[in-house]
Amino acid sequence: MISVLTITYKRHHLLEEAMESFIKQNPIPDAEMVIVNDNPEVDYVYDHPSIRIFNLKERFPSIAAKLKWGYKQCKNDYIYRLDDDDLLA
């Protein structure tokens, strides 16, 4: 099915809206949202079976490195990139 990959850093006020929009658009049981947070000061927690959050204790050297790591965490064949300040309509 599909994985939705979101990377974030210090934008929790926007991230929650992105997660809610994923849940509202998610009729597919195998769909997942993978969130990569590399802000060592904050641990995000969201209790939903389709959302996996990785709270990492070190910053990535670049956005490309962060995305590459995030893509490897996705379980599904198709990956959609959703920025933390975007919504699924």
Secondary structure, DSSP 8 states (H G I E B T S, - for coil): -EEEEEEESS-HHHHHHHHHHHHHT---TT-EEEEEE--TT-------TTEEEEE-SS--SSHHHHHHHHHHH--SSEEEE--TT----
